[in-house]
Amino acid sequence: MTIVRLSVEQMIEQIKEKLKVLNFDAIKPDHFDEQLYDELKDIYDMVMKKPSFSPSEMQAIAEELGNLRKKL
């Protein structure tokens, strides 16, 4: 396991924890390619800076994470 993968895992878990949305259980760190690290980091930074999110913001974040997922 690479250091980048650990960072991706940590970011995904912290995003899920901060948003506290049940349907995020389907999002797993191994669904994300390390090549998309920078895009994921941008989402992570935005999520960590905001104290709360509207339902539409949470939906937009979930959609963006879905766009970054590997084609399984």
mmCIF file of the N, C-alpha and C atoms, coordinates in Angstrom:
data_MODEL
# 
_entry.id   MODEL 
# 
loop_
_atom_site.group_PDB 
_atom_site.id 
_atom_site.type_symbol 
_atom_site.label_atom_id 
_atom_site.label_alt_id 
_atom_site.label_comp_id 
_atom_site.label_asym_id 
_atom_site.label_entity_id 
_atom_site.label_seq_id 
_atom_site.pdbx_PDB_ins_code 
_atom_site.Cartn_x 
_atom_site.Cartn_y 
_atom_site.Cartn_z 
_atom_site.occupancy 
_atom_site.B_iso_or_equiv 
_atom_site.pdbx_formal_charge 
_atom_site.auth_seq_id 
_atom_site.auth_comp_id 
_atom_site.auth_asym_id 
_atom_site.auth_atom_id 
_atom_site.pdbx_PDB_model_num 
ATOM 1   N N  . MET A 1 1  ? 0.848   -1.180 0.000   1.00 0.00 ? 1  MET A N  1 
ATOM 2   C CA . MET A 1 1  ? 0.000   0.000  0.000   1.00 0.00 ? 1  MET A CA 1 
ATOM 3   C C  . MET A 1 1  ? 0.889   1.238  0.000   1.00 0.00 ? 1  MET A C  1 
ATOM 4   N N  . THR A 1 2  ? 0.571   2.171  -0.869  1.00 0.00 ? 2  THR A N  1 
ATOM 5   C CA . THR A 1 2  ? 1.406   3.357  -0.985  1.00 0.00 ? 2  THR A CA 1 
ATOM 6   C C  . THR A 1 2  ? 0.932   4.444  -0.038  1.00 0.00 ? 2  THR A C  1 
ATOM 7   N N  . ILE A 1 3  ? 1.776   5.430  0.159   1.00 0.00 ? 3  ILE A N  1 
ATOM 8   C CA . ILE A 1 3  ? 1.433   6.557  1.022   1.00 0.00 ? 3  ILE A CA 1 
ATOM 9   C C  . ILE A 1 3  ? 0.257   7.332  0.426   1.00 0.00 ? 3  ILE A C  1 
ATOM 10  N N  . VAL A 1 4  ? 0.226   7.488  -0.897  1.00 0.00 ? 4  VAL A N  1 
ATOM 11  C CA . VAL A 1 4  ? -0.888  8.185  -1.532  1.00 0.00 ? 4  VAL A CA 1 
ATOM 12  C C  . VAL A 1 4  ? -2.192  7.467  -1.231  1.00 0.00 ? 4  VAL A C  1 
ATOM 13  N N  . ARG A 1 5  ? -2.205  6.145  -1.320  1.00 0.00 ? 5  ARG A N  1 
ATOM 14  C CA . ARG A 1 5  ? -3.416  5.368  -1.038  1.00 0.00 ? 5  ARG A CA 1 
ATOM 15  C C  . ARG A 1 5  ? -3.873  5.604  0.403   1.00 0.00 ? 5  ARG A C  1 
ATOM 16  N N  . LEU A 1 6  ? -2.949  5.661  1.325   1.00 0.00 ? 6  LEU A N  1 
ATOM 17  C CA . LEU A 1 6  ? -3.331  5.934  2.709   1.00 0.00 ? 6  LEU A CA 1 
ATOM 18  C C  . LEU A 1 6  ? -3.981  7.304  2.824   1.00 0.00 ? 6  LEU A C  1 
ATOM 19  N N  . SER A 1 7  ? -3.460  8.280  2.138   1.00 0.00 ? 7  SER A N  1 
ATOM 20  C CA . SER A 1 7  ? -4.040  9.612  2.173   1.00 0.00 ? 7  SER A CA 1 
ATOM 21  C C  . SER A 1 7  ? -5.432  9.615  1.556   1.00 0.00 ? 7  SER A C  1 
ATOM 22  N N  . VAL A 1 8  ? -5.618  8.886  0.464   1.00 0.00 ? 8  VAL A N  1 
ATOM 23  C CA . VAL A 1 8  ? -6.927  8.782  -0.166  1.00 0.00 ? 8  VAL A CA 1 
ATOM 24  C C  . VAL A 1 8  ? -7.905  8.138  0.809   1.00 0.00 ? 8  VAL A C  1 
ATOM 25  N N  . GLU A 1 9  ? -7.481  7.068  1.453   1.00 0.00 ? 9  GLU A N  1 
ATOM 26  C CA . GLU A 1 9  ? -8.337  6.395  2.434   1.00 0.00 ? 9  GLU A CA 1 
ATOM 27  C C  . GLU A 1 9  ? -8.741  7.347  3.553   1.00 0.00 ? 9  GLU A C  1 
ATOM 28  N N  . GLN A 1 10 ? -7.777  8.081  4.075   1.00 0.00 ? 10 GLN A N  1 
ATOM 29  C CA . GLN A 1 10 ? -8.063  9.010  5.165   1.00 0.00 ? 10 GLN A CA 1 
ATOM 30  C C  . GLN A 1 10 ? -9.018  10.108 4.717   1.00 0.00 ? 10 GLN A C  1 
ATOM 31  N N  . MET A 1 11 ? -8.805  10.638 3.519   1.00 0.00 ? 11 MET A N  1 
ATOM 32  C CA . MET A 1 11 ? -9.674  11.705 3.025   1.00 0.00 ? 11 MET A CA 1 
ATOM 33  C C  . MET A 1 11 ? -11.113 11.210 2.863   1.00 0.00 ? 11 MET A C  1 
ATOM 34  N N  . ILE A 1 12 ? -11.289 10.047 2.253   1.00 0.00 ? 12 ILE A N  1 
ATOM 35  C CA . ILE A 1 12 ? -12.635 9.515  2.036   1.00 0.00 ? 12 ILE A CA 1 
ATOM 36  C C  . ILE A 1 12 ? -13.331 9.280  3.374   1.00 0.00 ? 12 ILE A C  1 
ATOM 37  N N  . GLU A 1 13 ? -12.633 8.672  4.311   1.00 0.00 ? 13 GLU A N  1 
ATOM 38  C CA . GLU A 1 13 ? -13.251 8.396  5.611   1.00 0.00 ? 13 GLU A CA 1 
ATOM 39  C C  . GLU A 1 13 ? -13.614 9.686  6.340   1.00 0.00 ? 13 GLU A C  1 
ATOM 40  N N  . GLN A 1 14 ? -12.761 10.696 6.264   1.00 0.00 ? 14 GLN A N  1 
ATOM 41  C CA . GLN A 1 14 ? -13.057 11.958 6.945   1.00 0.00 ? 14 GLN A CA 1 
ATOM 42  C C  . GLN A 1 14 ? -14.198 12.708 6.269   1.00 0.00 ? 14 GLN A C  1 
ATOM 43  N N  . ILE A 1 15 ? -14.285 12.651 4.944   1.00 0.00 ? 15 ILE A N  1 
ATOM 44  C CA . ILE A 1 15 ? -15.407 13.263 4.229   1.00 0.00 ? 15 ILE A CA 1 
ATOM 45  C C  . ILE A 1 15 ? -16.699 12.585 4.661   1.00 0.00 ? 15 ILE A C  1 
ATOM 46  N N  . LYS A 1 16 ? -16.711 11.257 4.675   1.00 0.00 ? 16 LYS A N  1 
ATOM 47  C CA . LYS A 1 16 ? -17.913 10.526 5.076   1.00 0.00 ? 16 LYS A CA 1 
ATOM 48  C C  . LYS A 1 16 ? -18.310 10.865 6.510   1.00 0.00 ? 16 LYS A C  1 
ATOM 49  N N  . GLU A 1 17 ? -17.333 10.933 7.397   1.00 0.00 ? 17 GLU A N  1 
ATOM 50  C CA . GLU A 1 17 ? -17.611 11.237 8.808   1.00 0.00 ? 17 GLU A CA 1 
ATOM 51  C C  . GLU A 1 17 ? -18.171 12.646 8.971   1.00 0.00 ? 17 GLU A C  1 
ATOM 52  N N  . LYS A 1 18 ? -17.580 13.609 8.286   1.00 0.00 ? 18 LYS A N  1 
ATOM 53  C CA . LYS A 1 18 ? -18.025 14.998 8.435   1.00 0.00 ? 18 LYS A CA 1 
ATOM 54  C C  . LYS A 1 18 ? -19.431 15.191 7.871   1.00 0.00 ? 18 LYS A C  1 
ATOM 55  N N  . LEU A 1 19 ? -19.732 14.551 6.745   1.00 0.00 ? 19 LEU A N  1 
ATOM 56  C CA . LEU A 1 19 ? -21.041 14.734 6.131   1.00 0.00 ? 19 LEU A CA 1 
ATOM 57  C C  . LEU A 1 19 ? -22.133 13.914 6.824   1.00 0.00 ? 19 LEU A C  1 
ATOM 58  N N  . LYS A 1 20 ? -21.742 12.842 7.490   1.00 0.00 ? 20 LYS A N  1 
ATOM 59  C CA . LYS A 1 20 ? -22.684 11.998 8.235   1.00 0.00 ? 20 LYS A CA 1 
ATOM 60  C C  . LYS A 1 20 ? -23.921 11.624 7.406   1.00 0.00 ? 20 LYS A C  1 
ATOM 61  N N  . VAL A 1 21 ? -23.658 11.150 6.218   1.00 0.00 ? 21 VAL A N  1 
ATOM 62  C CA . VAL A 1 21 ? -24.745 10.752 5.326   1.00 0.00 ? 21 VAL A CA 1 
ATOM 63  C C  . VAL A 1 21 ? -24.706 9.240  5.168   1.00 0.00 ? 21 VAL A C  1 
ATOM 64  N N  . LEU A 1 22 ? -25.848 8.607  5.383   1.00 0.00 ? 22 LEU A N  1 
ATOM 65  C CA . LEU A 1 22 ? -25.904 7.148  5.364   1.00 0.00 ? 22 LEU A CA 1 
ATOM 66  C C  . LEU A 1 22 ? -25.531 6.547  4.023   1.00 0.00 ? 22 LEU A C  1 
ATOM 67  N N  . ASN A 1 23 ? -25.941 7.153  2.919   1.00 0.00 ? 23 ASN A N  1 
ATOM 68  C CA . ASN A 1 23 ? -25.657 6.543  1.624   1.00 0.00 ? 23 ASN A CA 1 
ATOM 69  C C  . ASN A 1 23 ? -24.187 6.617  1.232   1.00 0.00 ? 23 ASN A C  1 
ATOM 70  N N  . PHE A 1 24 ? -23.373 7.280  2.026   1.00 0.00 ? 24 PHE A N  1 
ATOM 71  C CA . PHE A 1 24 ? -21.939 7.297  1.762   1.00 0.00 ? 24 PHE A CA 1 
ATOM 72  C C  . PHE A 1 24 ? -21.278 5.971  2.140   1.00 0.00 ? 24 PHE A C  1 
ATOM 73  N N  . ASP A 1 25 ? -22.023 5.056  2.778   1.00 0.00 ? 25 ASP A N  1 
ATOM 74  C CA . ASP A 1 25 ? -21.462 3.753  3.108   1.00 0.00 ? 25 ASP A CA 1 
ATOM 75  C C  . ASP A 1 25 ? -21.023 3.004  1.852   1.00 0.00 ? 25 ASP A C  1 
ATOM 76  N N  . ALA A 1 26 ? -21.632 3.316  0.734   1.00 0.00 ? 26 ALA A N  1 
ATOM 77  C CA . ALA A 1 26 ? -21.275 2.653  -0.523  1.00 0.00 ? 26 ALA A CA 1 
ATOM 78  C C  . ALA A 1 26 ? -19.971 3.186  -1.110  1.00 0.00 ? 26 ALA A C  1 
ATOM 79  N N  . ILE A 1 27 ? -19.471 4.297  -0.576  1.00 0.00 ? 27 ILE A N  1 
ATOM 80  C CA . ILE A 1 27 ? -18.233 4.885  -1.081  1.00 0.00 ? 27 ILE A CA 1 
ATOM 81  C C  . ILE A 1 27 ? -17.075 4.356  -0.253  1.00 0.00 ? 27 ILE A C  1 
ATOM 82  N N  . LYS A 1 28 ? -16.203 3.658  -0.928  1.00 0.00 ? 28 LYS A N  1 
ATOM 83  C CA . LYS A 1 28 ? -15.047 3.060  -0.261  1.00 0.00 ? 28 LYS A CA 1 
ATOM 84  C C  . LYS A 1 28 ? -13.764 3.639  -0.858  1.00 0.00 ? 28 LYS A C  1 
ATOM 85  N N  . PRO A 1 29 ? -12.726 3.783  -0.058  1.00 0.00 ? 29 PRO A N  1 
ATOM 86  C CA . PRO A 1 29 ? -11.475 4.361  -0.564  1.00 0.00 ? 29 PRO A CA 1 
ATOM 87  C C  . PRO A 1 29 ? -10.911 3.641  -1.782  1.00 0.00 ? 29 PRO A C  1 
ATOM 88  N N  . ASP A 1 30 ? -11.099 2.323  -1.873  1.00 0.00 ? 30 ASP A N  1 
ATOM 89  C CA . ASP A 1 30 ? -10.535 1.614  -3.022  1.00 0.00 ? 30 ASP A CA 1 
ATOM 90  C C  . ASP A 1 30 ? -11.330 1.837  -4.302  1.00 0.00 ? 30 ASP A C  1 
ATOM 91  N N  . HIS A 1 31 ? -12.409 2.608  -4.241  1.00 0.00 ? 31 HIS A N  1 
ATOM 92  C CA . HIS A 1 31 ? -13.169 2.987  -5.429  1.00 0.00 ? 31 HIS A CA 1 
ATOM 93  C C  . HIS A 1 31 ? -12.501 4.133  -6.182  1.00 0.00 ? 31 HIS A C  1 
ATOM 94  N N  . PHE A 1 32 ? -11.442 4.704  -5.608  1.00 0.00 ? 32 PHE A N  1 
ATOM 95  C CA . PHE A 1 32 ? -10.824 5.894  -6.175  1.00 0.00 ? 32 PHE A CA 1 
ATOM 96  C C  . PHE A 1 32 ? -9.402  5.612  -6.639  1.00 0.00 ? 32 PHE A C  1 
ATOM 97  N N  . ASP A 1 33 ? -9.113  6.080  -7.826  1.00 0.00 ? 33 ASP A N  1 
ATOM 98  C CA . ASP A 1 33 ? -7.801  5.911  -8.429  1.00 0.00 ? 33 ASP A CA 1 
ATOM 99  C C  . ASP A 1 33 ? -6.848  6.974  -7.872  1.00 0.00 ? 33 ASP A C  1 
ATOM 100 N N  . GLU A 1 34 ? -5.641  6.568  -7.554  1.00 0.00 ? 34 GLU A N  1 
ATOM 101 C CA . GLU A 1 34 ? -4.655  7.505  -7.015  1.00 0.00 ? 34 GLU A CA 1 
ATOM 102 C C  . GLU A 1 34 ? -4.335  8.624  -8.002  1.00 0.00 ? 34 GLU A C  1 
ATOM 103 N N  . GLN A 1 35 ? -4.575  8.402  -9.280  1.00 0.00 ? 35 GLN A N  1 
ATOM 104 C CA . GLN A 1 35 ? -4.313  9.439  -10.282 1.00 0.00 ? 35 GLN A CA 1 
ATOM 105 C C  . GLN A 1 35 ? -5.250  10.631 -10.118 1.00 0.00 ? 35 GLN A C  1 
ATOM 106 N N  . LEU A 1 36 ? -6.357  10.434 -9.416  1.00 0.00 ? 36 LEU A N  1 
ATOM 107 C CA . LEU A 1 36 ? -7.318  11.512 -9.185  1.00 0.00 ? 36 LEU A CA 1 
ATOM 108 C C  . LEU A 1 36 ? -7.129  12.156 -7.805  1.00 0.00 ? 36 LEU A C  1 
ATOM 109 N N  . TYR A 1 37 ? -5.968  11.954 -7.246  1.00 0.00 ? 37 TYR A N  1 
ATOM 110 C CA . TYR A 1 37 ? -5.669  12.461 -5.906  1.00 0.00 ? 37 TYR A CA 1 
ATOM 111 C C  . TYR A 1 37 ? -5.943  13.962 -5.784  1.00 0.00 ? 37 TYR A C  1 
ATOM 112 N N  . ASP A 1 38 ? -5.476  14.751 -6.751  1.00 0.00 ? 38 ASP A N  1 
ATOM 113 C CA . ASP A 1 38 ? -5.620  16.203 -6.659  1.00 0.00 ? 38 ASP A CA 1 
ATOM 114 C C  . ASP A 1 38 ? -7.083  16.621 -6.649  1.00 0.00 ? 38 ASP A C  1 
ATOM 115 N N  . GLU A 1 39 ? -7.907  15.986 -7.480  1.00 0.00 ? 39 GLU A N  1 
ATOM 116 C CA . GLU A 1 39 ? -9.330  16.305 -7.515  1.00 0.00 ? 39 GLU A CA 1 
ATOM 117 C C  . GLU A 1 39 ? -10.000 15.932 -6.192  1.00 0.00 ? 39 GLU A C  1 
ATOM 118 N N  . LEU A 1 40 ? -9.644  14.759 -5.666  1.00 0.00 ? 40 LEU A N  1 
ATOM 119 C CA . LEU A 1 40 ? -10.192 14.323 -4.383  1.00 0.00 ? 40 LEU A CA 1 
ATOM 120 C C  . LEU A 1 40 ? -9.737  15.259 -3.264  1.00 0.00 ? 40 LEU A C  1 
ATOM 121 N N  . LYS A 1 41 ? -8.500  15.693 -3.314  1.00 0.00 ? 41 LYS A N  1 
ATOM 122 C CA . LYS A 1 41 ? -7.960  16.607 -2.299  1.00 0.00 ? 41 LYS A CA 1 
ATOM 123 C C  . LYS A 1 41 ? -8.716  17.931 -2.313  1.00 0.00 ? 41 LYS A C  1 
ATOM 124 N N  . ASP A 1 42 ? -9.082  18.416 -3.501  1.00 0.00 ? 42 ASP A N  1 
ATOM 125 C CA . ASP A 1 42 ? -9.858  19.656 -3.586  1.00 0.00 ? 42 ASP A CA 1 
ATOM 126 C C  . ASP A 1 42 ? -11.208 19.509 -2.887  1.00 0.00 ? 42 ASP A C  1 
ATOM 127 N N  . ILE A 1 43 ? -11.877 18.378 -3.117  1.00 0.00 ? 43 ILE A N  1 
ATOM 128 C CA . ILE A 1 43 ? -13.163 18.120 -2.462  1.00 0.00 ? 43 ILE A CA 1 
ATOM 129 C C  . ILE A 1 43 ? -12.970 18.029 -0.954  1.00 0.00 ? 43 ILE A C  1 
ATOM 130 N N  . TYR A 1 44 ? -11.950 17.286 -0.551  1.00 0.00 ? 44 TYR A N  1 
ATOM 131 C CA . TYR A 1 44 ? -11.638 17.124 0.872   1.00 0.00 ? 44 TYR A CA 1 
ATOM 132 C C  . TYR A 1 44 ? -11.409 18.475 1.540   1.00 0.00 ? 44 TYR A C  1 
ATOM 133 N N  . ASP A 1 45 ? -10.588 19.324 0.918   1.00 0.00 ? 45 ASP A N  1 
ATOM 134 C CA . ASP A 1 45 ? -10.283 20.632 1.503   1.00 0.00 ? 45 ASP A CA 1 
ATOM 135 C C  . ASP A 1 45 ? -11.548 21.467 1.671   1.00 0.00 ? 45 ASP A C  1 
ATOM 136 N N  . MET A 1 46 ? -12.417 21.449 0.669   1.00 0.00 ? 46 MET A N  1 
ATOM 137 C CA . MET A 1 46 ? -13.653 22.213 0.731   1.00 0.00 ? 46 MET A CA 1 
ATOM 138 C C  . MET A 1 46 ? -14.556 21.683 1.847   1.00 0.00 ? 46 MET A C  1 
ATOM 139 N N  . VAL A 1 47 ? -14.679 20.362 1.953   1.00 0.00 ? 47 VAL A N  1 
ATOM 140 C CA . VAL A 1 47 ? -15.537 19.761 2.981   1.00 0.00 ? 47 VAL A CA 1 
ATOM 141 C C  . VAL A 1 47 ? -15.007 20.080 4.379   1.00 0.00 ? 47 VAL A C  1 
ATOM 142 N N  . MET A 1 48 ? -13.716 20.006 4.561   1.00 0.00 ? 48 MET A N  1 
ATOM 143 C CA . MET A 1 48 ? -13.147 20.230 5.887   1.00 0.00 ? 48 MET A CA 1 
ATOM 144 C C  . MET A 1 48 ? -13.240 21.695 6.316   1.00 0.00 ? 48 MET A C  1 
ATOM 145 N N  . LYS A 1 49 ? -13.306 22.625 5.377   1.00 0.00 ? 49 LYS A N  1 
ATOM 146 C CA . LYS A 1 49 ? -13.361 24.051 5.717   1.00 0.00 ? 49 LYS A CA 1 
ATOM 147 C C  . LYS A 1 49 ? -14.747 24.496 6.156   1.00 0.00 ? 49 LYS A C  1 
ATOM 148 N N  . LYS A 1 50 ? -15.790 23.848 5.632   1.00 0.00 ? 50 LYS A N  1 
ATOM 149 C CA . LYS A 1 50 ? -17.158 24.295 5.927   1.00 0.00 ? 50 LYS A CA 1 
ATOM 150 C C  . LYS A 1 50 ? -17.687 23.630 7.194   1.00 0.00 ? 50 LYS A C  1 
ATOM 151 N N  . PRO A 1 51 ? -18.379 24.401 8.035   1.00 0.00 ? 51 PRO A N  1 
ATOM 152 C CA . PRO A 1 51 ? -18.922 23.812 9.263   1.00 0.00 ? 51 PRO A CA 1 
ATOM 153 C C  . PRO A 1 51 ? -20.170 22.964 9.029   1.00 0.00 ? 51 PRO A C  1 
ATOM 154 N N  . SER A 1 52 ? -20.944 23.274 7.973   1.00 0.00 ? 52 SER A N  1 
ATOM 155 C CA . SER A 1 52 ? -22.161 22.503 7.702   1.00 0.00 ? 52 SER A CA 1 
ATOM 156 C C  . SER A 1 52 ? -22.500 22.604 6.216   1.00 0.00 ? 52 SER A C  1 
ATOM 157 N N  . PHE A 1 53 ? -23.435 21.752 5.796   1.00 0.00 ? 53 PHE A N  1 
ATOM 158 C CA . PHE A 1 53 ? -23.786 21.666 4.387   1.00 0.00 ? 53 PHE A CA 1 
ATOM 159 C C  . PHE A 1 53 ? -25.297 21.568 4.229   1.00 0.00 ? 53 PHE A C  1 
ATOM 160 N N  . SER A 1 54 ? -25.805 22.209 3.198   1.00 0.00 ? 54 SER A N  1 
ATOM 161 C CA . SER A 1 54 ? -27.219 22.075 2.867   1.00 0.00 ? 54 SER A CA 1 
ATOM 162 C C  . SER A 1 54 ? -27.413 20.722 2.176   1.00 0.00 ? 54 SER A C  1 
ATOM 163 N N  . PRO A 1 55 ? -28.648 20.245 2.115   1.00 0.00 ? 55 PRO A N  1 
ATOM 164 C CA . PRO A 1 55 ? -28.894 18.986 1.396   1.00 0.00 ? 55 PRO A CA 1 
ATOM 165 C C  . PRO A 1 55 ? -28.426 19.037 -0.063  1.00 0.00 ? 55 PRO A C  1 
ATOM 166 N N  . SER A 1 56 ? -28.610 20.171 -0.713  1.00 0.00 ? 56 SER A N  1 
ATOM 167 C CA . SER A 1 56 ? -28.170 20.260 -2.116  1.00 0.00 ? 56 SER A CA 1 
ATOM 168 C C  . SER A 1 56 ? -26.644 20.237 -2.222  1.00 0.00 ? 56 SER A C  1 
ATOM 169 N N  . GLU A 1 57 ? -25.955 20.828 -1.251  1.00 0.00 ? 57 GLU A N  1 
ATOM 170 C CA . GLU A 1 57 ? -24.483 20.768 -1.249  1.00 0.00 ? 57 GLU A CA 1 
ATOM 171 C C  . GLU A 1 57 ? -24.010 19.331 -1.034  1.00 0.00 ? 57 GLU A C  1 
ATOM 172 N N  . MET A 1 58 ? -24.656 18.615 -0.118  1.00 0.00 ? 58 MET A N  1 
ATOM 173 C CA . MET A 1 58 ? -24.277 17.215 0.123   1.00 0.00 ? 58 MET A CA 1 
ATOM 174 C C  . MET A 1 58 ? -24.515 16.373 -1.129  1.00 0.00 ? 58 MET A C  1 
ATOM 175 N N  . GLN A 1 59 ? -25.624 16.636 -1.825  1.00 0.00 ? 59 GLN A N  1 
ATOM 176 C CA . GLN A 1 59 ? -25.900 15.906 -3.053  1.00 0.00 ? 59 GLN A CA 1 
ATOM 177 C C  . GLN A 1 59 ? -24.832 16.210 -4.106  1.00 0.00 ? 59 GLN A C  1 
ATOM 178 N N  . ALA A 1 60 ? -24.441 17.469 -4.217  1.00 0.00 ? 60 ALA A N  1 
ATOM 179 C CA . ALA A 1 60 ? -23.411 17.847 -5.187  1.00 0.00 ? 60 ALA A CA 1 
ATOM 180 C C  . ALA A 1 60 ? -22.074 17.182 -4.860  1.00 0.00 ? 60 ALA A C  1 
ATOM 181 N N  . ILE A 1 61 ? -21.732 17.115 -3.597  1.00 0.00 ? 61 ILE A N  1 
ATOM 182 C CA . ILE A 1 61 ? -20.483 16.457 -3.185  1.00 0.00 ? 61 ILE A CA 1 
ATOM 183 C C  . ILE A 1 61 ? -20.549 14.969 -3.523  1.00 0.00 ? 61 ILE A C  1 
ATOM 184 N N  . ALA A 1 62 ? -21.675 14.341 -3.225  1.00 0.00 ? 62 ALA A N  1 
ATOM 185 C CA . ALA A 1 62 ? -21.837 12.917 -3.532  1.00 0.00 ? 62 ALA A CA 1 
ATOM 186 C C  . ALA A 1 62 ? -21.738 12.676 -5.036  1.00 0.00 ? 62 ALA A C  1 
ATOM 187 N N  . GLU A 1 63 ? -22.329 13.550 -5.828  1.00 0.00 ? 63 GLU A N  1 
ATOM 188 C CA . GLU A 1 63 ? -22.255 13.404 -7.280  1.00 0.00 ? 63 GLU A CA 1 
ATOM 189 C C  . GLU A 1 63 ? -20.827 13.569 -7.772  1.00 0.00 ? 63 GLU A C  1 
ATOM 190 N N  . GLU A 1 64 ? -20.115 14.537 -7.218  1.00 0.00 ? 64 GLU A N  1 
ATOM 191 C CA . GLU A 1 64 ? -18.732 14.754 -7.642  1.00 0.00 ? 64 GLU A CA 1 
ATOM 192 C C  . GLU A 1 64 ? -17.856 13.562 -7.258  1.00 0.00 ? 64 GLU A C  1 
ATOM 193 N N  . LEU A 1 65 ? -18.056 13.016 -6.061  1.00 0.00 ? 65 LEU A N  1 
ATOM 194 C CA . LEU A 1 65 ? -17.311 11.818 -5.677  1.00 0.00 ? 65 LEU A CA 1 
ATOM 195 C C  . LEU A 1 65 ? -17.666 10.667 -6.612  1.00 0.00 ? 65 LEU A C  1 
ATOM 196 N N  . GLY A 1 66 ? -18.924 10.565 -6.976  1.00 0.00 ? 66 GLY A N  1 
ATOM 197 C CA . GLY A 1 66 ? -19.339 9.529  -7.928  1.00 0.00 ? 66 GLY A CA 1 
ATOM 198 C C  . GLY A 1 66 ? -18.657 9.684  -9.271  1.00 0.00 ? 66 GLY A C  1 
ATOM 199 N N  . ASN A 1 67 ? -18.464 10.920 -9.714  1.00 0.00 ? 67 ASN A N  1 
ATOM 200 C CA . ASN A 1 67 ? -17.769 11.169 -10.976 1.00 0.00 ? 67 ASN A CA 1 
ATOM 201 C C  . ASN A 1 67 ? -16.301 10.751 -10.912 1.00 0.00 ? 67 ASN A C  1 
ATOM 202 N N  . LEU A 1 68 ? -15.719 10.792 -9.714  1.00 0.00 ? 68 LEU A N  1 
ATOM 203 C CA . LEU A 1 68 ? -14.306 10.439 -9.556  1.00 0.00 ? 68 LEU A CA 1 
ATOM 204 C C  . LEU A 1 68 ? -14.078 8.944  -9.355  1.00 0.00 ? 68 LEU A C  1 
ATOM 205 N N  . ARG A 1 69 ? -15.142 8.218  -9.068  1.00 0.00 ? 69 ARG A N  1 
ATOM 206 C CA . ARG A 1 69 ? -15.006 6.771  -8.806  1.00 0.00 ? 69 ARG A CA 1 
ATOM 207 C C  . ARG A 1 69 ? -14.462 6.045  -10.020 1.00 0.00 ? 69 ARG A C  1 
ATOM 208 N N  . LYS A 1 70 ? -13.695 5.008  -9.745  1.00 0.00 ? 70 LYS A N  1 
ATOM 209 C CA . LYS A 1 70 ? -13.221 4.123  -10.804 1.00 0.00 ? 70 LYS A CA 1 
ATOM 210 C C  . LYS A 1 70 ? -14.411 3.474  -11.462 1.00 0.00 ? 70 LYS A C  1 
ATOM 211 N N  . LYS A 1 71 ? -14.291 3.190  -12.710 1.00 0.00 ? 71 LYS A N  1 
ATOM 212 C CA . LYS A 1 71 ? -15.312 2.417  -13.396 1.00 0.00 ? 71 LYS A CA 1 
ATOM 213 C C  . LYS A 1 71 ? -15.123 0.958  -12.980 1.00 0.00 ? 71 LYS A C  1 
ATOM 214 N N  . LEU A 1 72 ? -16.007 0.481  -12.137 1.00 0.00 ? 72 LEU A N  1 
ATOM 215 C CA . LEU A 1 72 ? -15.862 -0.876 -11.580 1.00 0.00 ? 72 LEU A CA 1 
ATOM 216 C C  . LEU A 1 72 ? -16.465 -1.928 -12.495 1.00 0.00 ? 72 LEU A C  1 
# 
